[in-house]
Amino acid sequence: MMTSQANIGSSSNLRRPKRTKKQGPAKKQLDQIPVSSYSDPEEALDAGIQLEEKAERFAFGEKALKYYNLSFQVYQRALQLRNGNDADAAYNAARVLYIIATTFTLPPSSLKHLQDAIQLFANALALSVPVSAIDGSPNAFYLDVQYNLASAQSTLADQKQRIGEKDADVQALYQQAIVNLENVLQGQEIVLRRQLEQEAEDRNAEIERAPLLVPEGEQDENEDGVSIDTTSDSEGATRTEYTTSLITPASALETISSLHSTLLALLDSGVDNEVALSTFAHAANNLARAESVFISFPDGEKRSPENEWMEQVAALRFAKEEIDIAKLLRDVQGNISQDLMFYAVPILTQVTSVLEESTKNTFDMATTNGRAAQKVYLQQLEQMADRTLQLSRLTIGHIYSRTSQGANDYVQALIELAWQLCTNASKVYLSALKALDASSNASGSGNTVAVLGTAHSINPSMRRRASLYTGLSTVSILRSEVLFVSGAIDGVDENTRKTLLDNARIYARKALAEVGLTWMLQQPKTTSRYTAPHGGVDSLNVDTEAAMSLFRALIKRAVTLDGDAAQVARNELELFTENVKSIVTATDAEYAPVWLASFGLLSTTGADLRLLNEVIGEEGDSSISDEEKQIWAAVEQQLIPQQQ
């Protein structure tokens, strides 16, 4: 199933590690030095940083993993030489372990890495000073550690859910992350408030401060938004000691955005209504604090590192709508019939506005600012497309629950609303694809489709494109629902349904091709040709969502088409099922359980139709015909015959 919930745990959202001082020029062939040979903790820290930076240059692949593993081992050695009492070493080791867990490994290995990272972050936090001894202000490094601790906790909870766990442990992890993010935000608010108070005092005292003119290229803040402390050695050479994240209006918005995502994730973890209501109140208060930042810092962009303010404002643009949809999904007040139109119509209006923007927005992709603006715009399109799709499914599910009571004007209004939502979701996904192509061409990542399962050659743009194609496939399936036929929507008939289902199949196949899985569309072999992608569970989820979307399209076509066309569709479904089977039955591979979990096949409830549990949960049991259910049950038995 598609997961539109953003998680704060991606490695790109980790705040930068604290850097130790450089002891001299970089040593060559650090990977040849035995870890046990380090006797000076400072030297070990410095070597760990150099190894980590080498891993960052490789980014993906075996070499990157090799150097991340080495840097972790060297950081651990530095920590050992300090008898465990070194916040820098603990923090850097935790950060690298987190990257390994989220980029290079899958459950159960990634779960163990994340648990260890959480312990190391907690140790670093305990060894850090919360406030400055000089003025009592919150310590920026302490806030960095706490933010990353929350990231690790939230990511562990998210991965546990991805493999079918929804229990008190998952909820506790989200709640711990929320507490830590709250503490970070409170610290940032204190620092920002003192900045404003100091500025007001300066103005009131009419102190004229000559602006400090810093020549271009010599700013105290680097382009990544970190504060750099330097010192000089006995020979006058400048050495970098450490970096911490700047506390700016943009960094406060980043924490608010992360807290927002984690609150929504908690709501999705199966909490009871009492917890849900308090969480919704917390989420509303969190957005009010974002509004306070906007009001207090109208010049927030100038006060923040380049482009960060724009990115964080964009991340929160649809936050209120996300909360509204979460309320509808839970229906905590039991009055979804009233709330659906109340929430959906404003969202539809906003979608229309976004589509109008898409025809006007032009960006100079030759400039850094132009590329940054394009990136933010693409992010907004993706968010809006996912939210509109989510609301479309919810509306369709509610319609099916009402049609048993007979047709009426309200049901007809809902059908028209659902059609508008689905149609506009499709348009936004197409606009996002267009924006992604422009961004990919400008960055040089290109649009080349990977072939024959070459997962390691796939770049992030290709995975992003695959997700958009999967979204388009799902929307096409929703638009083919029978409730839109027979005069309910002008111009929609059985031929329209068949065309939409053809489109759903094409889009899903394109998604699989983008992630190097074209072999799944060919004659099956006895052994799997699947290679787990880089990017950990998040990247693997792109693969499983595309596969699930094709399953749905093929099954819908098998029961909708007639004669020879129906038989061709069933043959294609059988071929595809065999190739999926080769993946999920590879019991010696870590990726197999993740695939099974993504399809609901590890669930112990609803054993007769695990594959359909989430679809039925969102769209309603009536959206699936009895014939479809029979096919789903047969597919399930092929994938896990031992659970018949």
CORKA-V508828 format. One record per backbone hydrogen bond with DSSP energy under -0.5 kcal/mol. NH is the residue of the N-H (numbers start at 1). CO is the residue of the C=O. If there is no record, write none. Layout:
# CORKA-V508828
<<NH & CO> <NH & CO>>
This chain:
# CORKA-V508828
<<4 & 2> <10 & 7> <13 & 10> <14 & 11> <22 & 240> <32 & 29> <33 & 30> <34 & 32> <37 & 34> <38 & 35> <41 & 39> <44 & 40> <45 & 41> <46 & 42> <47 & 43> <48 & 44> <49 & 45> <50 & 46> <51 & 47> <52 & 48> <53 & 49> <54 & 50> <55 & 51> <56 & 52> <57 & 53> <58 & 54> <59 & 55> <60 & 58> <64 & 60> <65 & 61> <66 & 62> <67 & 63> <68 & 64> <69 & 65> <70 & 66> <71 & 67> <72 & 68> <73 & 69> <74 & 70> <75 & 71> <76 & 72> <77 & 73> <78 & 74> <79 & 75> <80 & 76> <81 & 77> <82 & 78> <83 & 80> <84 & 79> <85 & 82> <86 & 84> <90 & 86> <91 & 87> <92 & 88> <93 & 89> <94 & 90> <95 & 91> <96 & 92> <97 & 93> <98 & 94> <99 & 95> <100 & 96> <101 & 97> <102 & 98> <103 & 99> <104 & 100> <105 & 100> <109 & 106> <110 & 106> <112 & 108> <113 & 109> <114 & 110> <115 & 111> <116 & 112> <117 & 113> <118 & 114> <119 & 115> <120 & 116> <121 & 117> <122 & 118> <123 & 119> <124 & 120> <125 & 121> <126 & 122> <127 & 123> <128 & 125> <130 & 128> <132 & 137> <136 & 132> <139 & 130> <143 & 139> <144 & 140> <145 & 141> <146 & 142> <147 & 143> <148 & 144> <149 & 145> <150 & 146> <151 & 147> <152 & 148> <153 & 149> <154 & 150> <155 & 151> <156 & 152> <157 & 153> <158 & 154> <159 & 155> <160 & 156> <161 & 157> <162 & 158> <163 & 159> <164 & 161> <165 & 160> <166 & 164> <171 & 167> <172 & 168> <173 & 169> <174 & 170> <175 & 171> <176 & 172> <177 & 173> <178 & 174> <179 & 175> <180 & 176> <181 & 177> <182 & 178> <183 & 179> <184 & 180> <185 & 181> <186 & 182> <187 & 183> <188 & 184> <189 & 185> <190 & 186> <191 & 187> <192 & 188> <193 & 189> <194 & 190> <195 & 191> <196 & 192> <197 & 193> <198 & 194> <199 & 195> <200 & 196> <201 & 197> <202 & 198> <203 & 199> <204 & 200> <205 & 201> <206 & 203> <207 & 202> <208 & 206> <209 & 207> <210 & 208> <213 & 211> <214 & 212> <215 & 213> <218 & 215> <222 & 226> <225 & 222> <227 & 244> <228 & 220> <229 & 227> <229 & 242> <231 & 239> <233 & 237> <236 & 233> <239 & 231> <241 & 229> <242 & 229> <244 & 227> <246 & 225> <248 & 246> <252 & 248> <253 & 249> <254 & 250> <255 & 251> <256 & 252> <257 & 253> <258 & 254> <259 & 255> <260 & 256> <261 & 257> <262 & 258> <263 & 259> <264 & 260> <265 & 261> <266 & 262> <267 & 263> <268 & 264> <269 & 266> <270 & 267> <271 & 266> <276 & 272> <277 & 273> <278 & 274> <279 & 275> <280 & 276> <281 & 277> <282 & 278> <283 & 279> <284 & 280> <285 & 281> <286 & 282> <287 & 283> <288 & 284> <289 & 285> <290 & 286> <291 & 287> <292 & 288> <293 & 289> <294 & 290> <295 & 291> <296 & 292> <297 & 293> <298 & 295> <300 & 297> <302 & 299> <303 & 299> <304 & 300> <304 & 301> <308 & 305> <309 & 305> <311 & 307> <312 & 308> <313 & 309> <314 & 310> <315 & 311> <316 & 312> <316 & 313> <317 & 314> <319 & 316> <322 & 318> <323 & 319> <324 & 320> <325 & 321> <326 & 322> <327 & 323> <328 & 324> <329 & 325> <330 & 326> <331 & 327> <332 & 327> <334 & 331> <338 & 335> <339 & 335> <340 & 336> <341 & 337> <342 & 338> <343 & 339> <344 & 340> <345 & 341> <346 & 342> <347 & 343> <348 & 344> <349 & 345> <350 & 346> <351 & 347> <352 & 348> <353 & 349> <354 & 350> <355 & 351> <356 & 352> <357 & 353> <358 & 354> <359 & 355> <359 & 356> <360 & 356> <360 & 357> <361 & 357> <365 & 363> <367 & 364> <371 & 367> <372 & 368> <373 & 369> <374 & 370> <375 & 371> <376 & 372> <377 & 373> <378 & 374> <379 & 375> <380 & 376> <381 & 377> <382 & 378> <383 & 379> <384 & 380> <385 & 381> <386 & 382> <387 & 383> <388 & 384> <389 & 385> <390 & 386> <391 & 387> <392 & 388> <393 & 389> <394 & 390> <395 & 391> <396 & 392> <397 & 393> <398 & 394> <399 & 395> <400 & 396> <401 & 397> <402 & 398> <402 & 399> <403 & 399> <404 & 400> <405 & 402> <406 & 403> <412 & 408> <413 & 409> <414 & 410> <415 & 411> <416 & 412> <417 & 413> <418 & 414> <419 & 415> <420 & 416> <421 & 417> <422 & 418> <423 & 419> <424 & 420> <425 & 421> <426 & 422> <427 & 423> <428 & 424> <429 & 425> <430 & 426> <431 & 427> <432 & 428> <433 & 429> <434 & 430> <435 & 431> <436 & 432> <437 & 433> <438 & 434> <439 & 435> <440 & 436> <441 & 437> <442 & 438> <443 & 439> <444 & 440> <445 & 440> <446 & 440> <453 & 516> <454 & 451> <455 & 453> <457 & 454> <458 & 455> <462 & 459> <463 & 459> <464 & 460> <465 & 461> <466 & 462> <467 & 463> <468 & 464> <469 & 465> <470 & 466> <471 & 467> <472 & 468> <473 & 469> <474 & 470> <475 & 471> <476 & 472> <477 & 473> <478 & 474> <479 & 475> <480 & 476> <480 & 477> <481 & 478> <484 & 481> <485 & 482> <487 & 492> <488 & 485> <489 & 484> <492 & 489> <493 & 491> <497 & 493> <498 & 494> <499 & 495> <500 & 496> <501 & 497> <502 & 498> <503 & 499> <504 & 500> <505 & 501> <506 & 502> <507 & 503> <508 & 504> <509 & 505> <510 & 506> <511 & 507> <512 & 508> <513 & 509> <514 & 510> <515 & 511> <516 & 513> <517 & 512> <520 & 517> <521 & 518> <522 & 519> <535 & 103> <536 & 103> <536 & 533> <538 & 535> <539 & 535> <540 & 536> <541 & 537> <542 & 538> <542 & 539> <543 & 539> <544 & 540> <545 & 541> <546 & 542> <547 & 543> <548 & 544> <549 & 545> <550 & 546> <551 & 547> <552 & 548> <553 & 549> <554 & 550> <555 & 551> <556 & 552> <557 & 553> <558 & 554> <559 & 555> <560 & 556> <561 & 557> <565 & 562> <566 & 562> <567 & 563> <568 & 564> <569 & 565> <570 & 566> <571 & 567> <572 & 568> <573 & 569> <574 & 570> <575 & 571> <576 & 572> <577 & 573> <578 & 574> <579 & 575> <580 & 576> <581 & 577> <582 & 578> <583 & 579> <583 & 580> <584 & 580> <585 & 581> <586 & 583> <587 & 585> <589 & 586> <592 & 589> <593 & 589> <594 & 590> <595 & 591> <596 & 592> <597 & 593> <598 & 594> <599 & 595> <600 & 597> <601 & 596> <603 & 600> <609 & 606> <612 & 609> <613 & 609> <613 & 610> <616 & 612> <617 & 613> <618 & 614> <619 & 615> <620 & 616> <623 & 620> <624 & 621> <625 & 623> <629 & 625> <630 & 626> <631 & 627> <632 & 628> <633 & 629> <634 & 630> <635 & 631> <636 & 632> <637 & 633> <638 & 634> <639 & 635> <640 & 636> <643 & 640> <644 & 641>>
